Amino acid sequence: MEKLAWYGVECKLINALIYNRSQYVQINDKVSDVRYTTKGIQQGAATSSFYFSIYINDMPESIKSSKTILFADDTSLANSCHVDDLTKMIKNIESVIEHE
């Protein structure tokens, strides 16, 4: 929601879709307890792709050590280096992953 607000978008409907959602798991006739979630977005909703795009759209500017390739709901980091620098490159990628 902070990112949407940064873009100047504030909407009670969007808040309702993201916050105070409940979920449970059902396998055959067994049902788990209902749990409330405060993170993420509903999978399969018509607006899920939009929210995901907003969430990751600035990733290429945030990750300077790799070329970031975004396509739909897939993200790839591309790197190349001399074999002697491979360990350094792997540590660089790991630091990007651990940062988030």
Secondary structure, 3 states (H helix, E strand, C coil): CHHHHHCCCCCHHHHHHHCCEEECCEECCEECCCEEECCCCCCCCCCHHHHHHHHHCCHHHHCCCCEEEEECCEEEEECCCCHHHHHHHHHHHHHHHHHC
